[in-house]
Amino acid sequence: MDAVVERAKMLMNWRNWIGNVVKIIKEILPDAEIYVIGSVARNEHIGSSDLDLLIVSEKIPDKLSERGRLIAEIELRSNLPLHHSVEFHLVKPQDKDWYLRRSQKFIRLI
């Protein structure tokens, strides 16, 4: 139960810690554009929601296993806890518009 409560608190205070995650992403993928999409961007989130983070870069790997390793590196270097609420969406620039349209609203972080 504690992890659920901590995850919800983390989500509700996402603006306090997201800067570190963005910094790490930019170190790994200097060309990245980073957006918050989904329910958080629409201000419709609840405690059990995810923080959907759209990462757009030419350097996103094609293979799913490599994308998984990239996400793990971001999580590790950002010191995100195991119970974190971030859902990473890794896309190449040509796929960005589809995600942003689907989200309806978004917050560009960088």
Sequence and secondary structure as in RCSB ss.txt:
>XXXX:A:sequence
MDAVVERAKMLMNWRNWIGNVVKIIKEILPDAEIYVIGSVARNEHIGSSDLDLLIVSEKIPDKLSERGRLIAEIE
LRSNLPLHHSVEFHLVKPQDKDWYLRRSQKFIRLI
>XXXX:A:secstr
 HHHHHHHHHHHTHHHHHHHHHHHHHHH TT EEEEETTTTTT   TT  EEEEEE TT  SSHHHHHHHHHHHH
HHTT  TT  EEEEEE HHHHHHHHHHHSSEEE  
